[in-house]
Amino acid sequence: MAHKFEIYKDKAGEYRVRFKYNSEIMFSTEGYSSKSGAKSAIESIQKNGPGAPVEDNS
Protein backbone atom coordinates (compact mmCIF):
# COMPACT_ATOMS: atom_id res chain seq x y z
CA MET A 1 0.00 0.00 0.00
CA ALA A 2 1.55 3.29 -1.09
CA HIS A 3 -0.53 5.56 1.13
CA LYS A 4 -2.13 5.37 4.56
CA PHE A 5 -3.43 7.27 7.57
CA GLU A 6 -1.64 6.67 10.86
CA ILE A 7 -2.96 7.50 14.32
CA TYR A 8 -0.23 8.11 16.88
CA LYS A 9 0.21 9.65 20.31
CA ASP A 10 2.47 12.70 20.51
CA LYS A 11 4.79 13.70 23.37
CA ALA A 12 2.00 15.69 25.02
CA GLY A 13 -0.24 12.60 25.08
CA GLU A 14 -2.60 13.80 22.35
CA TYR A 15 -3.71 11.66 19.42
CA ARG A 16 -2.72 12.91 15.99
CA VAL A 17 -3.24 11.68 12.45
CA ARG A 18 -0.61 11.75 9.75
CA PHE A 19 -1.04 10.85 6.11
CA LYS A 20 1.89 9.03 4.56
CA TYR A 21 2.61 8.35 0.90
CA ASN A 22 5.51 5.98 0.15
CA SER A 23 6.75 6.42 3.75
CA GLU A 24 6.84 10.24 3.38
CA ILE A 25 4.64 12.26 5.73
CA MET A 26 2.42 14.48 3.58
CA PHE A 27 0.53 16.15 6.45
CA SER A 28 -0.34 15.85 10.14
CA THR A 29 -3.41 17.02 12.01
CA GLU A 30 -3.88 18.96 15.20
CA GLY A 31 -3.90 17.01 18.46
CA TYR A 32 -7.06 15.31 19.76
CA SER A 33 -7.73 14.29 23.34
CA SER A 34 -9.24 10.95 22.30
CA LYS A 35 -8.56 8.33 19.67
CA SER A 36 -12.17 8.64 18.52
CA GLY A 37 -11.51 12.32 17.73
CA ALA A 38 -8.57 11.31 15.55
CA LYS A 39 -10.71 8.69 13.79
CA SER A 40 -13.40 11.32 13.16
CA ALA A 41 -10.77 13.55 11.56
CA ILE A 42 -9.83 10.74 9.17
CA GLU A 43 -13.48 10.18 8.27
CA SER A 44 -13.95 13.90 7.62
CA ILE A 45 -10.88 14.06 5.37
CA GLN A 46 -12.02 11.01 3.42
CA LYS A 47 -15.54 12.40 3.02
CA ASN A 48 -14.79 16.06 2.30
CA GLY A 49 -11.28 15.97 0.82
CA PRO A 50 -11.98 14.64 -2.68
CA GLY A 51 -14.33 17.51 -3.55
CA ALA A 52 -12.43 20.28 -1.77
CA PRO A 53 -11.46 23.25 -3.92
CA VAL A 54 -7.82 24.24 -4.43
CA GLU A 55 -6.93 27.76 -3.30
CA ASP A 56 -3.78 29.21 -4.83
CA ASN A 57 -2.59 32.21 -2.84
CA SER A 58 0.65 32.79 -4.74
PQR file with spaces between the fields and no chain letter, atoms N, CA, C, O and H, PARSE charges and radii, in Angstrom:
ATOM       1  N    MET     1       0.849   -1.182    0.000 -0.4000 1.5000
ATOM       2  CA   MET     1       0.000    0.000    0.000 -0.0000 2.0000
ATOM       3  C    MET     1       0.894    1.244    0.000  0.5500 1.7000
ATOM       4  O    MET     1       1.755    1.386    0.868 -0.5500 1.4000
ATOM       5  N    ALA     2       0.700    2.117   -0.937 -0.4000 1.5000
ATOM       6  CA   ALA     2       1.549    3.294   -1.088 -0.0000 2.0000
ATOM       7  C    ALA     2       1.143    4.441   -0.174  0.5500 1.7000
ATOM       8  O    ALA     2       1.955    5.322    0.110 -0.5500 1.4000
ATOM       9  H    ALA     2       0.000    2.002   -1.642  0.4000 1.0000
ATOM      10  N    HIS     3      -0.101    4.443    0.288 -0.4000 1.5000
ATOM      11  CA   HIS     3      -0.534    5.560    1.133 -0.0000 2.0000
ATOM      12  C    HIS     3      -1.390    5.042    2.281  0.5500 1.7000
ATOM      13  O    HIS     3      -2.060    4.015    2.168 -0.5500 1.4000
ATOM      14  H    HIS     3      -0.761    3.728    0.057  0.4000 1.0000
ATOM      15  N    LYS     4      -1.350    5.786    3.397 -0.4000 1.5000
ATOM      16  CA   LYS     4      -2.126    5.370    4.561 -0.0000 2.0000
ATOM      17  C    LYS     4      -2.240    6.497    5.573  0.5500 1.7000
ATOM      18  O    LYS     4      -1.419    7.413    5.603 -0.5500 1.4000
ATOM      19  H    LYS     4      -0.806    6.620    3.489  0.4000 1.0000
ATOM      20  N    PHE     5      -3.273    6.411    6.400 -0.4000 1.5000
ATOM      21  CA   PHE     5      -3.427    7.268    7.567 -0.0000 2.0000
ATOM      22  C    PHE     5      -2.848    6.531    8.766  0.5500 1.7000
ATOM      23  O    PHE     5      -3.030    5.321    8.901 -0.5500 1.4000
ATOM      24  H    PHE     5      -3.940    5.666    6.375  0.4000 1.0000
ATOM      25  N    GLU     6      -2.162    7.245    9.623 -0.4000 1.5000
ATOM      26  CA   GLU     6      -1.645    6.673   10.863 -0.0000 2.0000
ATOM      27  C    GLU     6      -2.140    7.501   12.041  0.5500 1.7000
ATOM      28  O    GLU     6      -2.094    8.731   12.003 -0.5500 1.4000
ATOM      29  H    GLU     6      -2.014    8.228    9.513  0.4000 1.0000
ATOM      30  N    ILE     7      -2.608    6.836   13.076 -0.4000 1.5000
ATOM      31  CA   ILE     7      -2.956    7.503   14.323 -0.0000 2.0000
ATOM      32  C    ILE     7      -1.813    7.233   15.287  0.5500 1.7000
ATOM      33  O    ILE     7      -1.388    6.089   15.449 -0.5500 1.4000
ATOM      34  H    ILE     7      -2.646    5.837   13.106  0.4000 1.0000
ATOM      35  N    TYR     8      -1.316    8.284   15.927 -0.4000 1.5000
ATOM      36  CA   TYR     8      -0.230    8.110   16.877 -0.0000 2.0000
ATOM      37  C    TYR     8      -0.413    9.073   18.050  0.5500 1.7000
ATOM      38  O    TYR     8      -1.163   10.045   17.956 -0.5500 1.4000
ATOM      39  H    TYR     8      -1.661    9.213   15.796  0.4000 1.0000
ATOM      40  N    LYS     9       0.264    8.798   19.127 -0.4000 1.5000
ATOM      41  CA   LYS     9       0.212    9.650   20.310 -0.0000 2.0000
ATOM      42  C    LYS     9       1.475   10.498   20.349  0.5500 1.7000
ATOM      43  O    LYS     9       2.584    9.970   20.257 -0.5500 1.4000
ATOM      44  H    LYS     9       0.873    8.009   19.203  0.4000 1.0000
ATOM      45  N    ASP    10       1.311   11.813   20.486 -0.4000 1.5000
ATOM      46  CA   ASP    10       2.467   12.697   20.513 -0.0000 2.0000
ATOM      47  C    ASP    10       3.056   12.786   21.929  0.5500 1.7000
ATOM      48  O    ASP    10       2.561   12.143   22.855 -0.5500 1.4000
ATOM      49  H    ASP    10       0.411   12.242   20.561  0.4000 1.0000
ATOM      50  N    LYS    11       4.103   13.576   22.083 -0.4000 1.5000
ATOM      51  CA   LYS    11       4.789   13.700   23.374 -0.0000 2.0000
ATOM      52  C    LYS    11       3.905   14.289   24.461  0.5500 1.7000
ATOM      53  O    LYS    11       4.117   14.032   25.646 -0.5500 1.4000
ATOM      54  H    LYS    11       4.505   14.097   21.330  0.4000 1.0000
ATOM      55  N    ALA    12       2.921   15.074   24.063 -0.4000 1.5000
ATOM      56  CA   ALA    12       1.997   15.691   25.022 -0.0000 2.0000
ATOM      57  C    ALA    12       0.852   14.748   25.394  0.5500 1.7000
ATOM      58  O    ALA    12       0.015   15.092   26.229 -0.5500 1.4000
ATOM      59  H    ALA    12       2.749   15.283   23.100  0.4000 1.0000
ATOM      60  N    GLY    13       0.808   13.567   24.784 -0.4000 1.5000
ATOM      61  CA   GLY    13      -0.238   12.598   25.082 -0.0000 2.0000
ATOM      62  C    GLY    13      -1.488   12.749   24.255  0.5500 1.7000
ATOM      63  O    GLY    13      -2.493   12.094   24.529 -0.5500 1.4000
ATOM      64  H    GLY    13       1.488   13.287   24.106  0.4000 1.0000
ATOM      65  N    GLU    14      -1.446   13.615   23.232 -0.4000 1.5000
ATOM      66  CA   GLU    14      -2.601   13.796   22.353 -0.0000 2.0000
ATOM      67  C    GLU    14      -2.498   12.858   21.152  0.5500 1.7000
ATOM      68  O    GLU    14      -1.406   12.472   20.735 -0.5500 1.4000
ATOM      69  H    GLU    14      -0.629   14.147   23.010  0.4000 1.0000
ATOM      70  N    TYR    15      -3.658   12.503   20.612 -0.4000 1.5000
ATOM      71  CA   TYR    15      -3.714   11.664   19.420 -0.0000 2.0000
ATOM      72  C    TYR    15      -3.653   12.567   18.192  0.5500 1.7000
ATOM      73  O    TYR    15      -4.326   13.596   18.126 -0.5500 1.4000
ATOM      74  H    TYR    15      -4.545   12.817   20.951  0.4000 1.0000
ATOM      75  N    ARG    16      -2.852   12.173   17.241 -0.4000 1.5000
ATOM      76  CA   ARG    16      -2.715   12.907   15.985 -0.0000 2.0000
ATOM      77  C    ARG    16      -2.829   11.931   14.826  0.5500 1.7000
ATOM      78  O    ARG    16      -2.632   10.726   14.980 -0.5500 1.4000
ATOM      79  H    ARG    16      -2.305   11.338   17.294  0.4000 1.0000
ATOM      80  N    VAL    17      -3.149   12.480   13.667 -0.4000 1.5000
ATOM      81  CA   VAL    17      -3.236   11.682   12.446 -0.0000 2.0000
ATOM      82  C    VAL    17      -2.201   12.236   11.475  0.5500 1.7000
ATOM      83  O    VAL    17      -2.063   13.448   11.309 -0.5500 1.4000
ATOM      84  H    VAL    17      -3.309   13.459   13.541  0.4000 1.0000
ATOM      85  N    ARG    18      -1.491   11.332   10.848 -0.4000 1.5000
ATOM      86  CA   ARG    18      -0.613   11.754    9.754 -0.0000 2.0000
ATOM      87  C    ARG    18      -0.961   10.909    8.543  0.5500 1.7000
ATOM      88  O    ARG    18      -1.350    9.747    8.654 -0.5500 1.4000
ATOM      89  H    ARG    18      -1.604   10.348   10.983  0.4000 1.0000
ATOM      90  N    PHE    19      -0.808   11.532    7.379 -0.4000 1.5000
ATOM      91  CA   PHE    19      -1.041   10.847    6.113 -0.0000 2.0000
ATOM      92  C    PHE    19       0.311   10.619    5.474  0.5500 1.7000
ATOM      93  O    PHE    19       1.082   11.558    5.275 -0.5500 1.4000
ATOM      94  H    PHE    19      -0.491   12.476    7.288  0.4000 1.0000
ATOM      95  N    LYS    20       0.596    9.367    5.152 -0.4000 1.5000
ATOM      96  CA   LYS    20       1.887    9.025    4.562 -0.0000 2.0000
ATOM      97  C    LYS    20       1.685    8.478    3.156  0.5500 1.7000
ATOM      98  O    LYS    20       0.741    7.733    2.891 -0.5500 1.4000
ATOM      99  H    LYS    20      -0.030    8.604    5.313  0.4000 1.0000
ATOM     100  N    TYR    21       2.579    8.858    2.272 -0.4000 1.5000
ATOM     101  CA   TYR    21       2.614    8.345    0.905 -0.0000 2.0000
ATOM     102  C    TYR    21       4.031    7.862    0.640  0.5500 1.7000
ATOM     103  O    TYR    21       4.980    8.644    0.699 -0.5500 1.4000
ATOM     104  H    TYR    21       3.346    9.463    2.487  0.4000 1.0000
ATOM     105  N    ASN    22       4.174    6.578    0.350 -0.4000 1.5000
ATOM     106  CA   ASN    22       5.507    5.982    0.152 -0.0000 2.0000
ATOM     107  C    ASN    22       6.453    6.327    1.298  0.5500 1.7000
ATOM     108  O    ASN    22       7.596    6.720    1.064 -0.5500 1.4000
ATOM     109  H    ASN    22       3.404    5.943    0.302  0.4000 1.0000
ATOM     110  N    SER    23       5.988    6.184    2.515 -0.4000 1.5000
ATOM     111  CA   SER    23       6.747    6.424    3.747 -0.0000 2.0000
ATOM     112  C    SER    23       7.052    7.904    4.021  0.5500 1.7000
ATOM     113  O    SER    23       7.688    8.216    5.027 -0.5500 1.4000
ATOM     114  H    SER    23       5.060    5.865    2.705  0.4000 1.0000
ATOM     115  N    GLU    24       6.621    8.802    3.166 -0.4000 1.5000
ATOM     116  CA   GLU    24       6.843   10.239    3.375 -0.0000 2.0000
ATOM     117  C    GLU    24       5.595   10.840    4.008  0.5500 1.7000
ATOM     118  O    GLU    24       4.485   10.614    3.528 -0.5500 1.4000
ATOM     119  H    GLU    24       6.104    8.548    2.348  0.4000 1.0000
ATOM     120  N    ILE    25       5.769   11.603    5.080 -0.4000 1.5000
ATOM     121  CA   ILE    25       4.637   12.261    5.734 -0.0000 2.0000
ATOM     122  C    ILE    25       4.209   13.448    4.877  0.5500 1.7000
ATOM     123  O    ILE    25       4.984   14.373    4.638 -0.5500 1.4000
ATOM     124  H    ILE    25       6.672   11.787    5.470  0.4000 1.0000
ATOM     125  N    MET    26       2.954   13.402    4.417 -0.4000 1.5000
ATOM     126  CA   MET    26       2.421   14.478    3.583 -0.0000 2.0000
ATOM     127  C    MET    26       1.793   15.571    4.437  0.5500 1.7000
ATOM     128  O    MET    26       1.944   16.756    4.137 -0.5500 1.4000
ATOM     129  H    MET    26       2.324   12.650    4.611  0.4000 1.0000
ATOM     130  N    PHE    27       1.079   15.179    5.514 -0.4000 1.5000
ATOM     131  CA   PHE    27       0.533   16.152    6.447 -0.0000 2.0000
ATOM     132  C    PHE    27       0.203   15.479    7.767  0.5500 1.7000
ATOM     133  O    PHE    27       0.056   14.259    7.840 -0.5500 1.4000
ATOM     134  H    PHE    27       0.956   14.217    5.757  0.4000 1.0000
ATOM     135  N    SER    28       0.088   16.294    8.810 -0.4000 1.5000
ATOM     136  CA   SER    28      -0.340   15.847   10.137 -0.0000 2.0000
ATOM     137  C    SER    28      -1.452   16.763   10.614  0.5500 1.7000
ATOM     138  O    SER    28      -1.540   17.921   10.205 -0.5500 1.4000
ATOM     139  H    SER    28       0.207   17.285    8.750  0.4000 1.0000
ATOM     140  N    THR    29      -2.293   16.233   11.479 -0.4000 1.5000
ATOM     141  CA   THR    29      -3.412   17.018   12.005 -0.0000 2.0000
ATOM     142  C    THR    29      -3.051   17.654   13.341  0.5500 1.7000
ATOM     143  O    THR    29      -1.968   17.439   13.885 -0.5500 1.4000
ATOM     144  H    THR    29      -2.221   15.292   11.811  0.4000 1.0000
ATOM     145  N    GLU    30      -3.979   18.431   13.843 -0.4000 1.5000
ATOM     146  CA   GLU    30      -3.883   18.957   15.199 -0.0000 2.0000
ATOM     147  C    GLU    30      -4.009   17.791   16.176  0.5500 1.7000
ATOM     148  O    GLU    30      -4.318   16.671   15.769 -0.5500 1.4000
ATOM     149  H    GLU    30      -4.859   18.605   13.401  0.4000 1.0000
ATOM     150  N    GLY    31      -3.774   18.045   17.451 -0.4000 1.5000
ATOM     151  CA   GLY    31      -3.901   17.011   18.458 -0.0000 2.0000
ATOM     152  C    GLY    31      -5.343   16.852   18.928  0.5500 1.7000
ATOM     153  O    GLY    31      -6.090   17.827   19.004 -0.5500 1.4000
ATOM     154  H    GLY    31      -3.523   18.955   17.781  0.4000 1.0000
ATOM     155  N    TYR    32      -5.724   15.624   19.241 -0.4000 1.5000
ATOM     156  CA   TYR    32      -7.059   15.312   19.760 -0.0000 2.0000
ATOM     157  C    TYR    32      -6.900   14.614   21.107  0.5500 1.7000
ATOM     158  O    TYR    32      -5.954   13.855   21.312 -0.5500 1.4000
ATOM     159  H    TYR    32      -5.117   14.832   19.179  0.4000 1.0000
ATOM     160  N    SER    33      -7.817   14.872   22.010 -0.4000 1.5000
ATOM     161  CA   SER    33      -7.729   14.286   23.345 -0.0000 2.0000
ATOM     162  C    SER    33      -8.106   12.806   23.367  0.5500 1.7000
ATOM     163  O    SER    33      -7.742   12.085   24.296 -0.5500 1.4000
ATOM     164  H    SER    33      -8.587   15.488   21.843  0.4000 1.0000
ATOM     165  N    SER    34      -8.832   12.354   22.348 -0.4000 1.5000
ATOM     166  CA   SER    34      -9.244   10.951   22.303 -0.0000 2.0000
ATOM     167  C    SER    34      -8.935   10.345   20.936  0.5500 1.7000
ATOM     168  O    SER    34      -8.827   11.049   19.932 -0.5500 1.4000
ATOM     169  H    SER    34      -9.128   12.940   21.594  0.4000 1.0000
ATOM     170  N    LYS    35      -8.798    9.043   20.928 -0.4000 1.5000
ATOM     171  CA   LYS    35      -8.558    8.331   19.673 -0.0000 2.0000
ATOM     172  C    LYS    35      -9.771    8.455   18.755  0.5500 1.7000
ATOM     173  O    LYS    35      -9.630    8.508   17.533 -0.5500 1.4000
ATOM     174  H    LYS    35      -8.886    8.471   21.743  0.4000 1.0000
ATOM     175  N    SER    36     -10.966    8.500   19.352 -0.4000 1.5000
ATOM     176  CA   SER    36     -12.171    8.635   18.522 -0.0000 2.0000
ATOM     177  C    SER    36     -12.180    9.986   17.799  0.5500 1.7000
ATOM     178  O    SER    36     -12.696   10.078   16.685 -0.5500 1.4000
ATOM     179  H    SER    36     -11.080    8.457   20.344  0.4000 1.0000
ATOM     180  N    GLY    37     -11.625   11.024   18.405 -0.4000 1.5000
ATOM     181  CA   GLY    37     -11.508   12.320   17.733 -0.0000 2.0000
ATOM     182  C    GLY    37     -10.598   12.240   16.526  0.5500 1.7000
ATOM     183  O    GLY    37     -10.882   12.826   15.482 -0.5500 1.4000
ATOM     184  H    GLY    37     -11.205   10.950   19.310  0.4000 1.0000
ATOM     185  N    ALA    38      -9.488   11.503   16.673 -0.4000 1.5000
ATOM     186  CA   ALA    38      -8.567   11.315   15.550 -0.0000 2.0000
ATOM     187  C    ALA    38      -9.232   10.512   14.435  0.5500 1.7000
ATOM     188  O    ALA    38      -9.051   10.819   13.256 -0.5500 1.4000
ATOM     189  H    ALA    38      -9.257   11.026   17.521  0.4000 1.0000
ATOM     190  N    LYS    39     -10.000    9.485   14.803 -0.4000 1.5000
ATOM     191  CA   LYS    39     -10.708    8.687   13.795 -0.0000 2.0000
ATOM     192  C    LYS    39     -11.757    9.523   13.071  0.5500 1.7000
ATOM     193  O    LYS    39     -11.962    9.357   11.869 -0.5500 1.4000
ATOM     194  H    LYS    39     -10.147    9.236   15.760  0.4000 1.0000
ATOM     195  N    SER    40     -12.420   10.417   13.794 -0.4000 1.5000
ATOM     196  CA   SER    40     -13.401   11.316   13.165 -0.0000 2.0000
ATOM     197  C    SER    40     -12.726   12.243   12.166  0.5500 1.7000
ATOM     198  O    SER    40     -13.296   12.552   11.120 -0.5500 1.4000
ATOM     199  H    SER    40     -12.254   10.552   14.771  0.4000 1.0000
ATOM     200  N    ALA    41     -11.511   12.688   12.485 -0.4000 1.5000
ATOM     201  CA   ALA    41     -10.768   13.545   11.562 -0.0000 2.0000
ATOM     202  C    ALA    41     -10.483   12.806   10.263  0.5500 1.7000
ATOM     203  O    ALA    41     -10.617   13.374    9.179 -0.5500 1.4000
ATOM     204  H    ALA    41     -11.048   12.436   13.335  0.4000 1.0000
ATOM     205  N    ILE    42     -10.089   11.541   10.368 -0.4000 1.5000
ATOM     206  CA   ILE    42      -9.830   10.736    9.172 -0.0000 2.0000
ATOM     207  C    ILE    42     -11.104   10.612    8.339  0.5500 1.7000
ATOM     208  O    ILE    42     -11.071   10.786    7.121 -0.5500 1.4000
ATOM     209  H    ILE    42      -9.980   11.079   11.249  0.4000 1.0000
ATOM     210  N    GLU    43     -12.212   10.316    8.986 -0.4000 1.5000
ATOM     211  CA   GLU    43     -13.485   10.180    8.268 -0.0000 2.0000
ATOM     212  C    GLU    43     -13.861   11.480    7.566  0.5500 1.7000
ATOM     213  O    GLU    43     -14.357   11.455    6.440 -0.5500 1.4000
ATOM     214  H    GLU    43     -12.239   10.176    9.975  0.4000 1.0000
ATOM     215  N    SER    44     -13.631   12.609    8.217 -0.4000 1.5000
ATOM     216  CA   SER    44     -13.945   13.903    7.616 -0.0000 2.0000
ATOM     217  C    SER    44     -13.071   14.175    6.398  0.5500 1.7000
ATOM     218  O    SER    44     -13.557   14.661    5.377 -0.5500 1.4000
ATOM     219  H    SER    44     -13.228   12.629    9.132  0.4000 1.0000
ATOM     220  N    ILE    45     -11.790   13.863    6.505 -0.4000 1.5000
ATOM     221  CA   ILE    45     -10.876   14.065    5.371 -0.0000 2.0000
ATOM     222  C    ILE    45     -11.287   13.181    4.203  0.5500 1.7000
ATOM     223  O    ILE    45     -11.303   13.634    3.058 -0.5500 1.4000
ATOM     224  H    ILE    45     -11.395   13.468    7.335  0.4000 1.0000
ATOM     225  N    GLN    46     -11.619   11.923    4.483 -0.4000 1.5000
ATOM     226  CA   GLN    46     -12.020   11.008    3.420 -0.0000 2.0000
ATOM     227  C    GLN    46     -13.322   11.453    2.756  0.5500 1.7000
ATOM     228  O    GLN    46     -13.483   11.317    1.543 -0.5500 1.4000
ATOM     229  H    GLN    46     -11.605   11.555    5.412  0.4000 1.0000
ATOM     230  N    LYS    47     -14.239   11.978    3.546 -0.4000 1.5000
ATOM     231  CA   LYS    47     -15.539   12.402    3.022 -0.0000 2.0000
ATOM     232  C    LYS    47     -15.453   13.726    2.264  0.5500 1.7000
ATOM     233  O    LYS    47     -15.996   13.851    1.166 -0.5500 1.4000
ATOM     234  H    LYS    47     -14.108   12.088    4.531  0.4000 1.0000
ATOM     235  N    ASN    48     -14.776   14.707    2.845 -0.4000 1.5000
ATOM     236  CA   ASN    48     -14.785   16.063    2.297 -0.0000 2.0000
ATOM     237  C    ASN    48     -13.588   16.398    1.407  0.5500 1.7000
ATOM     238  O    ASN    48     -13.663   17.322    0.597 -0.5500 1.4000
ATOM     239  H    ASN    48     -14.336   14.605    3.737  0.4000 1.0000
ATOM     240  N    GLY    49     -12.502   15.670    1.546 -0.4000 1.5000
ATOM     241  CA   GLY    49     -11.284   15.966    0.820 -0.0000 2.0000
ATOM     242  C    GLY    49     -11.383   15.863   -0.686  0.5500 1.7000
ATOM     243  O    GLY    49     -10.920   16.765   -1.384 -0.5500 1.4000
ATOM     244  H    GLY    49     -12.441   14.919    2.204  0.4000 1.0000
ATOM     245  N    PRO    50     -11.973   14.792   -1.220 -0.5600 1.5000
ATOM     246  CA   PRO    50     -11.981   14.636   -2.676  0.2800 2.0000
ATOM     247  C    PRO    50     -12.645   15.780   -3.440  0.5500 1.7000
ATOM     248  O    PRO    50     -12.247   16.070   -4.568 -0.5500 1.4000
ATOM     249  N    GLY    51     -13.635   16.426   -2.861 -0.4000 1.5000
ATOM     250  CA   GLY    51     -14.329   17.508   -3.551 -0.0000 2.0000
ATOM     251  C    GLY    51     -13.881   18.902   -3.132  0.5500 1.7000
ATOM     252  O    GLY    51     -14.450   19.899   -3.576 -0.5500 1.4000
ATOM     253  H    GLY    51     -13.959   16.190   -1.944  0.4000 1.0000
ATOM     254  N    ALA    52     -12.863   18.976   -2.278 -0.4000 1.5000
ATOM     255  CA   ALA    52     -12.427   20.279   -1.772 -0.0000 2.0000
ATOM     256  C    ALA    52     -11.770   21.108   -2.874  0.5500 1.7000
ATOM     257  O    ALA    52     -11.000   20.583   -3.679 -0.5500 1.4000
ATOM     258  H    ALA    52     -12.400   18.166   -1.917  0.4000 1.0000
ATOM     259  N    PRO    53     -12.077   22.400   -2.905 -0.5600 1.5000
ATOM     260  CA   PRO    53     -11.456   23.255   -3.917  0.2800 2.0000
ATOM     261  C    PRO    53      -9.984   23.515   -3.593  0.5500 1.7000
ATOM     262  O    PRO    53      -9.560   23.396   -2.443 -0.5500 1.4000
ATOM     263  N    VAL    54      -9.224   23.865   -4.607 -0.4000 1.5000
ATOM     264  CA   VAL    54      -7.818   24.236   -4.434 -0.0000 2.0000
ATOM     265  C    VAL    54      -7.744   25.755   -4.420  0.5500 1.7000
ATOM     266  O    VAL    54      -8.275   26.412   -5.316 -0.5500 1.4000
ATOM     267  H    VAL    54      -9.568   23.962   -5.541  0.4000 1.0000
ATOM     268  N    GLU    55      -7.090   26.313   -3.413 -0.4000 1.5000
ATOM     269  CA   GLU    55      -6.932   27.765   -3.301 -0.0000 2.0000
ATOM     270  C    GLU    55      -5.466   28.101   -3.491  0.5500 1.7000
ATOM     271  O    GLU    55      -4.625   27.694   -2.690 -0.5500 1.4000
ATOM     272  H    GLU    55      -6.659   25.779   -2.685  0.4000 1.0000
ATOM     273  N    ASP    56      -5.159   28.829   -4.527 -0.4000 1.5000
ATOM     274  CA   ASP    56      -3.782   29.208   -4.828 -0.0000 2.0000
ATOM     275  C    ASP    56      -3.579   30.653   -4.406  0.5500 1.7000
ATOM     276  O    ASP    56      -4.123   31.566   -5.028 -0.5500 1.4000
ATOM     277  H    ASP    56      -5.842   29.160   -5.177  0.4000 1.0000
ATOM     278  N    ASN    57      -2.810   30.864   -3.365 -0.4000 1.5000
ATOM     279  CA   ASN    57      -2.585   32.211   -2.841 -0.0000 2.0000
ATOM     280  C    ASN    57      -1.236   32.797   -3.245  0.5500 1.7000
ATOM     281  O    ASN    57      -0.724   33.702   -2.586 -0.5500 1.4000
ATOM     282  H    ASN    57      -2.368   30.122   -2.859  0.4000 1.0000
ATOM     283  N    SER    58      -0.663   32.278   -4.333 -0.4000 1.5000
ATOM     284  CA   SER    58       0.646   32.787   -4.743 -0.0000 2.0000
ATOM     285  C    SER    58       0.532   34.035   -5.582  0.5500 1.7000
ATOM     286  O    SER    58       1.547   34.588   -6.007 -0.5500 1.4000
ATOM     287  H    SER    58      -1.079   31.543   -4.869  0.4000 1.0000
